[in-house]
């Protein structure tokens, strides 16, 4: 019988299938797999698959394998293998002893191919790739048989062995399944099972010069490992008959069951590894872990948390139909998590100096500030207050409109954790730009409230001029300006304002010992993460997400 699932875990059609399989006795233990091809870094779409496959195994008391599906050694690198393992672990999942490589099965796969030939269900074809495409036909017209389709079993066995021995040039011979050239499913029109690739393999070296195709490798790897539910995205739905056909010919039952679900499509984002590789190779981004990239490495560097990504994957659910998810929902999940966990601090991105003329010169006063407004256990810190401070340049206007409540000539505001100040004078340069403010403070308003009960309409963040740290802050936005960048010219859809680098920011002294990956809320500005480039001599912060929650607003929250 199926195990009891947490009541908070939403049901879906895949869980319903598993429940039925367990109840009927078709399977005794749920075994899933996450089978990335190591030809690029994982992205947020892969995170959905990781959470689904590992989550199902966890919830049903089964296991999930991590398997690297090597099918093209030209595109596969050790760097990708290591990054994939790091990403899966970072998301909170572990495969234990169940780490596999499809290359470990190459000997078995070759024998399965020989078995197909012996059954008269596979043949060596000498048509070129273009000719194979031409012979395949169209969606409305049947294909035509290869002139090599009816070779004898003995001839096919000899040719296939000669392929293995490296006697033929790349592209000159392939092994094809003999199925049905008139099938309404084009995939079943004698698909290629093996091709010649005279390229060394990371794990097998020069042993092989023929490599199995993905469709042949994947189903048999699933079967060898005892996978019960082979969960993949909708683009493999047309390939399911081939998945099942291959297993029926050469592998004893029970067979894995392939189940397709809708892949993640996210607004303002591309998910194609091919396109992401182009962005890296063309220098449009700084690398696979550029914080504007949808890769898990990029999201991690930007400051997204594994908890937020898992929450996002659970919220979007599992469906059978493709749709586009609003990126704002992902940001909402990140914001919700960081709101609970990120300590608060103050930073000024575009400093404007304020001289408080009635505050004693040389005096430093330490004011107590809460590290988190909703978590007393987070404690407090001491914030230095001096005669000269910095406020955000956007928090002052020389001639403010009616609904601007921040600082202006003659106006009083509250400084966070400190005092009321009133602007008394404005100093401008020769071009009329504001370069400095003069103000007075009310010593009777320490802590942010006036004894006489008067109110102010704005509270500003600030840092002490000589008791703060310089920092570089990188302000990230969507890499693409259009909601669906997959339509039209890729580079024309790029957002020219996807990155703004602020080099003269100032942050509180309590950030002097931060480490890459540490996360904070800069009060009134958003959530920020210490970047990998940061050093004690040069602090660098990435904006993870702004405070404004557009998704929650759209949902009426």
C-alpha positions in Angstrom: 0.0 0.0 0.0 1.2 3.6 -0.6 2.8 5.3 2.3 1.0 8.2 4.0 1.9 11.5 2.4 2.3 14.7 4.3 -1.1 16.4 4.2 0.6 19.6 3.0 2.0 17.9 -0.1 -0.3 18.6 -3.0 -1.4 15.7 -5.1 -0.8 15.5 -8.8 -1.3 13.1 -11.7 2.2 11.5 -11.1 1.5 10.8 -7.5 -1.9 9.4 -8.5 -0.1 7.0 -10.9 2.4 5.9 -8.2 -0.4 5.4 -5.7 -2.2 3.1 -8.1 1.0 1.2 -8.9 1.7 0.6 -5.3 -1.9 -0.4 -4.5 -2.0 -2.8 -7.4 1.4 -4.3 -6.5 2.9 -3.4 -9.9 5.8 -1.9 -7.9 7.0 -2.6 -4.4 9.4 0.3 -4.0 9.5 3.7 -5.8 12.7 4.2 -7.7 13.2 7.5 -9.6 16.2 9.1 -11.3 17.5 12.5 -12.2 19.5 11.9 -15.5 21.3 15.1 -16.6 23.5 15.1 -19.7 26.7 16.8 -18.6 26.9 19.3 -21.4 26.1 22.5 -19.4 25.2 23.8 -16.0 21.8 23.0 -14.5 19.1 25.8 -14.6 15.9 26.5 -12.7 14.0 24.1 -15.0 16.2 21.3 -13.9 15.5 22.3 -10.3 11.9 21.5 -10.9 12.9 18.0 -12.0 15.3 17.5 -9.2 12.7 18.5 -6.6 10.1 16.3 -8.3 12.2 13.1 -8.6 14.1 13.3 -5.3 10.9 14.5 -3.6 8.8 11.6 -4.8 11.5 9.1 -3.7 11.7 10.7 -0.3 7.9 10.9 0.2 7.3 7.3 -0.8 10.3 5.9 1.1 12.1 4.9 -2.1 15.3 6.1 -3.7 16.4 8.5 -6.4 19.5 7.9 -8.6 21.7 10.6 -10.0 22.8 9.3 -13.4 24.9 11.1 -16.0 23.6 10.3 -19.4 26.7 10.4 -21.6 25.6 10.2 -25.3 27.9 12.8 -27.0 31.5 12.9 -25.6 32.2 16.0 -27.7 30.0 18.2 -25.5 30.6 16.7 -22.1 33.0 18.0 -19.6 34.2 17.2 -16.0 33.4 20.8 -15.0 29.7 20.1 -15.8 29.7 16.8 -13.8 31.1 18.5 -10.7 28.7 21.5 -11.0 25.7 19.2 -11.3 26.6 17.3 -8.2 27.2 20.6 -6.3 23.8 21.9 -7.4 21.8 18.9 -6.4 23.4 18.8 -3.0 22.9 22.6 -2.6 19.2 22.1 -3.3 19.1 19.8 -0.3 19.1 16.3 -2.0 21.5 13.4 -1.8 21.7 10.3 -4.0 23.7 8.4 -1.4 25.5 5.4 -3.0 23.3 5.7 -6.1 25.6 7.7 -8.5 25.7 6.2 -12.0 27.1 6.9 -15.4 25.5 5.7 -18.6 29.0 5.0 -19.9 29.3 2.3 -17.3 26.7 0.4 -19.4 28.3 0.8 -22.8 29.3 -2.9 -22.9 25.8 -4.0 -22.0 24.3 -1.5 -24.5 26.5 -2.9 -27.2 25.3 -6.4 -26.5 21.6 -5.2 -26.5 22.3 -3.7 -30.0 23.8 -7.0 -31.2 20.7 -8.8 -29.8 18.4 -6.5 -31.9 20.5 -7.3 -35.0 20.2 -11.0 -34.3 16.4 -10.6 -34.0 16.4 -8.9 -37.4 15.2 -5.7 -35.8 18.3 -3.5 -36.4 20.5 -2.9 -39.4 23.6 -1.0 -40.4 22.7 1.9 -42.8 25.1 3.8 -45.0 22.8 6.7 -45.9 24.1 10.1 -44.9 22.4 12.1 -42.2 20.8 14.3 -44.8 19.6 11.3 -46.7 18.2 9.7 -43.6 16.2 12.9 -42.9 15.0 12.9 -46.5 13.9 9.2 -46.4 12.1 9.7 -43.1 9.2 11.5 -44.8 7.0 14.2 -43.2 4.2 14.4 -40.7 1.7 13.9 -43.6 3.8 11.6 -45.9 5.3 8.2 -44.9 9.0 7.6 -45.2 10.7 5.2 -47.6 12.9 2.3 -46.7 16.7 2.6 -46.8 18.3 0.5 -49.5 20.3 -1.1 -46.7 17.3 -2.1 -44.7 17.1 -5.7 -45.7 20.7 -6.8 -45.3 21.2 -10.2 -43.7 21.7 -10.6 -40.0 25.2 -11.9 -40.6 26.2 -8.9 -42.7 24.8 -6.5 -40.2 26.6 -8.2 -37.3 29.9 -8.0 -39.3 29.4 -4.3 -40.2 28.4 -3.3 -36.7 31.6 -5.0 -35.3 33.7 -3.2 -37.9 32.0 0.1 -36.8 33.1 -0.7 -33.3 36.6 -1.5 -34.4 37.0 1.9 -36.0 37.2 0.8 -39.6 34.7 3.4 -41.0 34.7 7.1 -41.1 32.4 9.3 -39.0 29.0 9.7 -40.7 29.5 6.8 -43.1 27.6 4.1 -41.1 24.9 4.1 -38.4 22.9 1.4 -36.7 19.2 1.9 -37.1 16.2 0.1 -35.5 14.0 -1.7 -38.0 10.5 -0.6 -37.0 8.0 1.0 -39.4 8.8 3.6 -42.1 5.1 4.3 -42.5 4.5 4.9 -38.8 2.4 8.0 -38.0 5.0 8.7 -35.3 8.1 9.9 -37.1 10.2 8.9 -34.2 9.4 5.2 -35.0 10.6 5.4 -38.6 13.8 3.4 -38.1 15.5 5.7 -35.6 19.3 5.7 -35.4 20.6 3.7 -32.4 24.4 4.1 -32.8 26.7 6.4 -34.6 30.4 6.7 -35.2 32.3 9.3 -33.0 36.0 9.0 -33.0 36.3 11.1 -29.8 37.8 10.0 -26.5 35.3 9.7 -23.6 36.0 11.1 -20.2 35.4 7.8 -18.5 36.1 5.1 -21.1 39.0 6.8 -22.9 39.6 5.5 -26.5 37.8 2.2 -25.9 34.8 3.2 -28.0 34.5 4.9 -31.3 30.8 4.2 -31.6 28.3 5.7 -29.1 24.7 5.0 -28.5 22.0 7.6 -29.1 20.1 9.1 -26.2 16.8 7.2 -26.8 18.6 3.9 -26.9 20.8 4.6 -23.8 18.1 6.2 -21.6 15.5 3.5 -21.5 18.0 0.6 -21.1 19.9 2.5 -18.3 16.6 3.0 -16.5 15.9 -0.7 -16.8 19.3 -1.8 -15.7 19.0 0.4 -12.6 15.5 -0.9 -11.7 13.9 2.5 -12.2 10.1 2.2 -11.6 9.0 5.6 -12.8 11.0 7.4 -15.5 9.7 11.0 -15.2 10.6 13.4 -18.0 9.3 16.5 -19.7 6.7 16.7 -22.4 9.1 16.9 -25.4 9.8 13.2 -24.8 6.1 12.2 -25.1 6.5 11.3 -28.8 9.6 9.2 -27.9 7.7 7.1 -25.4 6.7 4.4 -28.0 10.4 4.0 -28.9 11.3 3.8 -25.2 8.8 1.0 -24.7 9.7 -0.7 -28.1 13.4 -1.1 -27.2 12.6 -2.5 -23.8 10.1 -5.0 -25.2 12.6 -6.3 -27.6 15.7 -6.9 -25.4 14.9 -6.4 -21.7 12.8 -8.7 -19.4 9.8 -7.2 -17.5 9.0 -5.4 -15.3 9.9 -2.3 -17.3 10.2 1.3 -16.1 7.1 3.5 -16.8 7.8 6.7 -18.6 5.6 9.6 -17.5 5.8 13.1 -19.0 5.1 16.4 -17.3 5.2 20.0 -18.4 8.7 21.6 -18.3 9.2 24.9 -16.5 8.9 28.0 -18.7 9.7 31.2 -16.9 9.0 34.7 -18.1 12.0 36.9 -19.1 14.1 33.8 -19.2 15.5 31.2 -21.7 16.0 27.6 -20.6 17.8 26.2 -23.6 21.3 25.0 -22.6 22.4 25.7 -26.1 21.4 29.4 -25.9 22.8 29.7 -22.4 26.1 28.4 -23.7 26.0 31.0 -26.4 25.5 33.8 -23.8 28.6 32.5 -22.0 30.7 32.0 -25.2 29.8 35.4 -26.6 30.7 37.2 -23.3 27.2 38.5 -22.9 27.4 37.2 -19.4 30.4 36.7 -17.2 30.0 32.9 -17.0 27.6 30.1 -16.2 27.3 31.5 -12.6 26.5 35.1 -13.7 23.8 36.2 -11.3 21.6 37.1 -14.3 21.6 33.6 -15.6 18.8 31.1 -14.7 21.4 28.5 -13.8 21.3 27.2 -10.3 24.9 28.4 -9.9 23.8 31.9 -11.0 20.8 32.0 -8.7 23.0 30.8 -5.8 25.6 33.5 -6.5 22.8 36.1 -6.7 21.6 35.1 -3.2 18.6 32.9 -3.9 18.2 30.2 -1.3 17.6 26.4 -1.8 14.6 26.7 0.5 13.0 29.4 -1.7 13.7 27.4 -4.9 12.1 24.3 -3.4 9.1 26.3 -2.3 8.8 27.8 -5.8 8.9 24.3 -7.4 6.2 23.1 -5.0 4.0 26.1 -5.7 4.1 25.8 -9.4 3.1 22.1 -9.1 3.2 19.4 -11.8 1.0 19.7 -14.8 0.5 18.0 -18.2 0.2 21.3 -20.2 3.0 23.8 -20.9 2.5 27.3 -19.6 4.7 30.3 -18.7 5.2 31.0 -15.0 5.6 34.6 -13.9 9.2 35.3 -12.7 7.7 37.5 -10.0 6.5 34.3 -8.3 10.1 33.0 -8.0 11.1 36.4 -6.6 8.2 36.3 -4.1 9.4 32.9 -2.8 12.9 34.3 -2.4 11.6 37.4 -0.7 9.4 35.4 1.7 12.4 33.2 2.8 14.9 36.0 3.2 12.3 38.1 5.1 12.4 35.5 7.8 16.1 34.7 7.8 18.2 37.7 6.6 19.6 40.0 9.3 19.0 43.7 8.7 21.6 46.3 8.3 21.9 49.8 6.7 23.6 50.7 3.5 23.6 53.8 1.3 24.1 53.1 -2.4 24.3 56.7 -3.7 25.6 58.8 -0.8 24.7 62.4 -0.1 26.6 63.9 2.8 24.6 65.6 5.6 26.5 67.7 8.2 24.5 68.0 11.5 25.8 71.4 12.6 24.6 71.2 16.2 26.1 67.8 16.9 29.5 68.0 18.7 32.5 67.6 16.4 34.5 64.5 17.1 31.8 62.8 19.1 30.8 59.2 18.3 27.6 57.9 19.8 26.6 54.2 19.6 22.9 53.5 19.1 21.3 50.1 19.6 19.6 48.6 16.5 17.7 45.4 16.1 19.2 42.8 13.8 15.7 41.5 12.9 12.4 43.2 13.7 10.5 39.9 14.2 13.2 37.8 15.8 14.4 39.0 19.2 16.9 36.1 19.3 18.8 37.7 16.4 20.0 40.3 18.9 21.1 43.8 18.4 24.1 45.7 17.2 25.6 49.1 17.9 25.5 51.7 15.1 27.8 54.6 15.3 26.3 58.1 14.9 28.4 61.2 14.2 28.2 64.8 13.0 28.6 63.8 9.4 26.4 61.1 7.9 25.4 59.8 4.5 21.8 59.5 3.3 20.5 58.2 0.0 20.6 60.8 -2.7 17.1 59.9 -3.7 15.9 60.7 -0.2 16.3 64.5 -0.8 14.7 66.8 -3.2 15.3 70.5 -3.6 11.8 71.3 -4.8 9.7 68.3 -3.9 6.3 67.5 -5.3 3.3 67.3 -3.0 3.5 63.6 -2.1 7.2 63.5 -1.5 7.6 63.1 2.3 11.3 62.6 2.6 14.0 65.3 3.2 13.7 68.8 1.7 14.7 72.3 2.7 13.1 73.1 6.0 11.6 69.6 6.4 12.1 67.3 9.3 12.5 63.5 9.0 13.5 60.6 11.3 16.8 58.8 11.0 16.4 55.1 11.6 17.4 54.2 15.3 18.6 57.7 15.8 17.1 61.2 15.9 14.9 63.7 14.0 16.9 66.0 11.8 15.8 69.1 9.9 17.4 70.3 6.7 18.6 73.9 7.2 20.8 74.5 4.1 21.7 73.1 0.8 25.1 73.3 -0.9 25.3 73.0 -4.7 28.1 73.0 -7.1 28.6 75.5 -10.0 26.2 73.5 -12.2 23.4 73.5 -9.6 23.8 69.9 -8.4 23.3 69.2 -4.7 26.5 68.1 -3.2 25.9 68.5 0.6 23.2 69.2 3.1 23.3 71.0 6.4 20.9 70.1 9.2 20.2 70.2 12.9 19.1 67.4 15.1 16.8 67.3 18.1 18.6 65.5 21.0 15.2 64.9 22.6 14.2 62.5 19.9 16.8 59.8 20.5 15.5 56.4 19.4 13.2 58.0 16.8 10.3 59.5 18.8 9.7 63.1 20.0 8.8 63.8 23.6 6.4 66.5 22.6 4.5 64.0 20.4 5.2 65.6 17.1 5.2 63.3 14.1 7.2 63.1 10.9 6.1 61.3 7.7 9.4 59.6 6.7 12.1 57.5 8.2 15.4 57.4 6.4 18.3 54.9 6.5 21.8 56.3 6.9 25.4 55.5 7.8 28.1 57.5 9.6 30.5 59.1 7.1 33.7 58.2 8.8 32.4 55.1 10.5 31.2 53.1 7.5 32.8 50.9 4.9 33.1 51.5 1.1 31.5 48.9 -1.0 30.6 47.9 -4.6 27.0 47.0 -5.2 25.8 45.2 -8.3 22.2 45.9 -9.1 20.8 43.0 -11.3 17.6 43.0 -13.3 16.2 40.6 -15.9 18.7 39.6 -18.5 16.0 40.0 -21.2 13.6 42.9 -21.6 10.8 40.9 -23.2 8.5 38.5 -21.4 9.2 35.7 -24.0 12.8 36.2 -25.2 12.6 32.9 -27.1 10.6 34.8 -29.8 12.5 37.0 -32.2 16.2 37.8 -32.2 17.9 36.7 -29.0 20.4 39.6 -28.7 17.7 42.2 -29.6 15.7 41.0 -26.7 18.5 41.6 -24.2 17.9 44.1 -21.4 20.5 46.9 -21.7 19.9 47.7 -18.0 20.3 44.2 -16.7 23.3 45.2 -14.6 24.2 48.5 -12.9 27.4 48.7 -10.9 27.5 51.2 -8.0 31.1 51.7 -6.9 30.8 54.3 -4.2 28.2 52.8 -1.8 28.7 52.8 2.0 27.7 50.1 4.4 27.6 49.6 8.2 30.8 48.6 10.0 29.2 45.4 11.2 29.7 44.0 7.6 33.5 44.1 7.8 33.9 40.4 8.4 31.3 39.0 6.0 31.8 36.0 3.8 30.7 35.2 0.2 27.2 34.0 0.3 26.1 35.9 3.4 22.7 37.5 3.0 21.2 40.7 4.4 18.4 43.0 4.1 19.6 46.5 3.4 16.8 48.5 5.0 14.5 50.1 2.6 16.6 48.9 -0.4 16.1 45.1 -0.7 17.9 41.9 -0.1 21.6 41.6 -0.9 24.2 38.8 -1.0 28.0 39.0 -0.6 29.5 38.1 -4.0 32.3 35.6 -4.7 34.5 38.6 -5.8 34.2 40.2 -2.3 37.3 40.6 -0.2 37.9 42.3 3.2 39.6 45.1 1.2 36.9 45.4 -1.4 33.4 44.4 -0.3 31.1 43.4 -3.2 27.3 42.9 -2.8 24.7 41.6 -5.3 21.1 42.7 -5.1 19.2 39.5 -4.8 15.7 40.9 -4.9 14.1 44.3 -4.3 11.6 44.8 -1.4 8.7 45.5 -3.7 6.7 42.3 -4.2 4.8 42.6 -7.5 3.5 39.0 -7.5 2.0 39.3 -4.0 0.4 42.6 -5.0 -1.2 41.0 -8.1 -2.6 38.2 -5.9 -4.1 40.8 -3.6 -1.9 39.8 -0.7 
